[in-house]
Every structure is written in structure tokens, then in C-alpha cells.
């Protein structure tokens, strides 16, 4: 069979064993530069699902084959003979192959593999799909950049499935007719409970279902399925041909190689899984259901009718009756507006929607995923975000629990995960990176002093703090002679109990070796969130010294969120909506931020000017962000910061994996959540390695602001991690 896609013709054939593949490969006069391997599976669970058919491609030849254990093991020789393997979201296929071969090490035996998702990320413009950019899914990419008719083979598969379902349905219709029932009557009785279904009718239905199970892709005839399977592999091959030259033209090959180095380590992390306390989840699910039921009854009483929170049209009817006007939407913004006006119903509906989402996302789904072997597994996609960060389910786990109307904790998502392990998290790394970028402009005084004694002098020698050298930066937390963190820790615990301290507390105690020359006082790290807040409050006409501390605390929480939003490029209107404050207050926050950190604003304007001049900017690792639409240039300032942090983290993960292997440790990296890496350490005898890993994470010779990694430990649950003092 020959298939032409994107103007190029490929030979496709079905083989039962890899012998024919090896014979064809051996006859190639020139060894192919890469090959492609893709599988179709019976599910998406990375440990439970199994592939049933696969495609292997090289030199415009596609071999479709049954993914037996023997075939997959023989396939490894073919792949390594060529030396470079590609696929789209390749780690998923690696998991599937490990499942069928029953060998977790199979993917790690592949000499080198890469992912066309990564090639596309480095080739596309720096616009997320949410903002109108290209999708990283293979089918849309093929339709747009390779061949808009490529989906014809998928359509053929879906048509067969549709025809098969229709034919099977006709059989059921005929069987039901024998009982005097129509299909419509049966479906309404089955799905809506309109009437009881006689036992003989249900028996007929189940007999039919057993004889005619719901058809899946596995049931599709080979002559229809084979080109469908082959086309995905062909699409990957054509993507490599199109994207690789772009990657090299943009001088992004070093970023690409780092990503490829990381892929096997990400696979290993995904393969570990995290043990789940299923009993806790089931108990929490029952409590959450009961709470939802109470709130649902309250909502119906307030509304005067039965309804569900997903029935937007019905809720519009309710509010039209209550207010005399029909709302255009019953979304989060509308409900918040009504709740702020004292509407209890809107507040209850909002709470119900949140609870139902939590139940579905953090209880039902984790129970479903962990049913296989008691562990939670998730893919850590390293290409979806434009900046270079990871994405995935685990990035969204809330830190705080759900409480009922009495303030009692019902459910804490992080309580569901249990392991003995360490959690090493970069401290405010994006703000530190932002401070680093201002140093090219002379250094923003307030922001830089949040993380190092910038332009401060030593209390004893009078020398100015040296942030330009590695040796100088290492002294950022130097203490006065005779002072020690261990002694401070003892003193702090005697006075404050379990309350955690920060280095700023050490400085406030007068133990730092650095002095602010303008005041003669010991250097104390700037509280960046408080600084923005206080300046904004003064702009709004408040006198912070005369305000209630609780009000200051509330406004600081808004200032903290705003600081991150401002780095992301959020405007006044968006800030007002997100922070639930007036537009005037949002403008005051913006002005307060600009006054507190003027060089950050200068940096952001500099990035926009650079984008106008070149059409791209590159982060500290050399990752480039291209944009052609000038009104989006403001986003790149944040991409540079996020991407620099992300690329640094990825390099650290590679170094840490090497450290673990070289020391023959059983500990494992299991998850990356934002700037935190989680380590499962079953054996306390391996705890010695954690300080070494912390040092690896803090080793950033090219960043002029000290990078700090904080260590937490838990021998029970993720929610119960506590800080560990490592000196």
C-alpha cells in the first residue's frame, strides 16, 4: 500500500514479526538519520493501558505490526541500529511499550529519542493555544502544516465504528420489538427512569450487549486501521523534516538536546507513581458528598425550585424572576458580583460548583487512576507551556483544604498522597530571576535587596558585597562572628514553638554580617509584597501606620498576587477582576509596584523594544521566543524569567538523576510541581544525599542573585511536610 501525505509518498505494509523490518533495514545503503515509532492503545493509563498495534518508520517505509512482547523487544535492535527515535508525546509510547514488554527499563535502553512536540515548541511562535497560538496536538499540526486531507484515514475509521454501532443497534431494535418495546421507550426507561423495565427485556438487552459489545478501534478491520496507524508515524516523520531546519536556523539545537537528555529522566519519574491513601479519599468523598447535598438543599430552598448548578438556563430563569432582568451569563464573574451584593444564592452556587469540580478532579479521578495499583500516575509534559515549563495534572494541586460551613476540614488534596520523602523547592525563584535581569540595568535596589545585601557593606571590613562572582555571592547569608543558624534555630523554637522562621528573621535579630550604608542598620531582606502594598495604600490615601493589622494583612495578600500578575504582564482591569478590588485600587497597585521596583518596569520596556528590533528575545539558556504580533510583545518579559527558571530546573534534574545513579541510590525523583522536586526516600540511610542535591539545585554560576532551595520532609503525607534546617 502506498500513502501520499503532504506531497510525499510512503510505502506501508503489515508484518507479523520484526524479521521483515530488520531485513529491510539491513538493505538500506545509507543508514537513516532517524526512525519513528508509534502505537495505538486500549487506554490512557500509563501503567494499565496496553498497545495492540504499532507502526515503525524509516526511509519512507512504514511497517505496521502487532505489538507483542517479542516484537517490541526485537524492535529495540532496529531502533538502536539507526540511533535516533522520534514520536509525538514519545514518553507515553515508552510507557506503553514497557507495559507490553513487562520491562520498565526498555525505554532506557533506547540510545536516543526525541519528541516532535519539543521540535514544534521550538519552531512555533511563542503563543499558547489558549491565546490563539498553535496547538501541540499532532492532528491539528498535520492539518495546518502538512496535509489538510491527512484526517481522511481517521474519518474512515470513525465511519466504520459508526456503521458498526448502527448495525448492532438495529439488532437490538428487532429484539426489543419482540417484547413490544421500541428503542425510544427502552432508552427513556433506562436513562430517565420513566417506567420499570421487565426482567425479560433487560435479559434480552444484556444478551445483546454481550454478543455485540461496544466496538473500539481494536475491532476495526486491518485494511481500514492500517493506514490510520501509519499516517501518525508519517506525520511525525514529516514534522521532523520541517521542524529540524527551523530549530537549527534559530540556533536552538542546544535547547533541543537538553530536552532530549531530560526525556528518559521524566519517563522514570512518571513511572514511579505516588502512593495514594485510597481510604482517606473514599472517606473524604463521602463527607464532600454530604456537604454538597446540604448546600444543594440550601440552594434549592433559596431559589424556590429544584435545579443543578450546571443548568445555566434554569439559573438565568431564577435570576430573571428575582431581579426582573435576565443575565447574559451565570459564570463566575456574575455570581461573584451578585454575592458581593449580599446574594446568598449566588454564593452557594459558586461554592457548589467549586466543590463539584474538586470532587471530580481531586477525588474521583485520583481514585480512578490509583485503582490499578494504589498509585497516582501523571504525565509531566515538558513542552506544552510556551516558556519551557512543565505542565500536567500535578501542577494544580491546591495547598489548602476544603472546609465545611463550621470550619471543619473535609478534604485536603495533598493529604491523599503518602510517602517518606523530601520536597526541595526553589524559594521565590522567579522574583530572584527578575532581580537578576535588573542587574543588567544597574540593579533594582528594593528588589535586589530582597534576596541579597545589594550595595551593602560588611560590618567588620567595610567591603561592599560582591554579587558579580560566585565566591562573592556565596557570602550573601554570612553572619557575624560567633553567630550560627543552629543557635538561632534553638532560640527561635524556644520563643515561637513550631512557627517556621525565615532568613529575614535572622537579619532582624542583628546576626547578618551586612550593613545598609544609608542607615547603618543591619541588612534585612525587602518584603517585596509588603512594599508594593504599602505604597499602593498610601496612593489610595490610607495611612498604613494607623490601619488595623488585619486590614494590612488582607491588602498584602492582594499585593502578593498582584506582584506575580505584574510580572506576567497583567493590566489594571485584569488585576481588578482577579483580585476582586476596584479599578482604582488596581491602578494604585500598579503605580505602587512601579514606584517600589522602577527598574523592573524599565526591564519590561527594554524587552518590548528588543522584540520590536529583532522579533525575538532569548533567555539565559539561549531559548528564543519569537513573536510577530507587536501587541503581544509584553508577554516575552515574563517568558524570559519563567523560561530561564524552567531551563535551569531541567538542567538540574539531569544533574540530580546522574548523581543518584553514580551513587547507586535507591531514592527517586517522583514529581516536579512548579519549582519543587519531590524525592521518595524509603531508606533513612540515604538521607545524606539531600544536602548534596540541595547544593546542586543552588549551583547557578550564571545567575547574579543567590538561588535558594528550601527543603521540606514528610514521613507521612504531602500535606504534612515540614521544613528541615540544612547548614
Buried (B, 14 or more C-beta within 10 A) or exposed (E): EEBEBBEBEBBBBBBEEBEBBBEBBEEEEEEBEBBBBBBBBBEEBBBBBEBBBBBBBBBBBBBBBBBBEEBBBBBBEBBBBBBBBBBBBBBBBBBBBBBBBEBBEBBBEBEBBBBBBBBBBBBBBBBBBEEEBBBBBBBEBBBEBBBEEBBEBBEBBBEBBEEBEEEBEEEBBEBBEEBEBEEEBBEEBEEEEEEEBEEEBBEBBEEBEEEBEEBEBEEBEEEBBBBBBBBBBBBBBBBBBBBBEBBEEBEBBEBBEBBBBBBBBBBBBBBBBBBBBBEBBEEBBEBBEEBBEEBBEBBBEBBEEEBEBEEEEBBBBBBEEBEEEEBEEBEEEBBBEBBEEEBEBBBBBBBBBEBBEBBEBBBEEBBEBBEBEEBBBBBBBBBBBBBBBBBBBBBEBEEEBBEBEEEEBBBBBBBBBBBBBBBBBBBBBBBBBBBBBBBEEEBBBBBBBBBBBBBBBBBEEEEBBEBEEEEBBEBBBBBBEEBEBEEBBEEBEEEEEEEEBEBBBBBBBEBBBBBBEEEEEBBBBBBBBBBBBBBBBBBBEBEBEEBEEEEBEEBBEBBBBBBBBBBBBBEBEEBBBBBEBEEEBBBBBBBBBBBBBBBBBBBBEBBBEBBEEEBBBBBBBBBBBBBEEEEBBBBBBBBBBBBBBBBBBBBBBBBBBEBBEEEEBEBBBBBBBBBBBBBBBEEEEBBEBBEEBBEBBBBBEEBBBBBBBBBBBBEEBBBBBEBBEEE
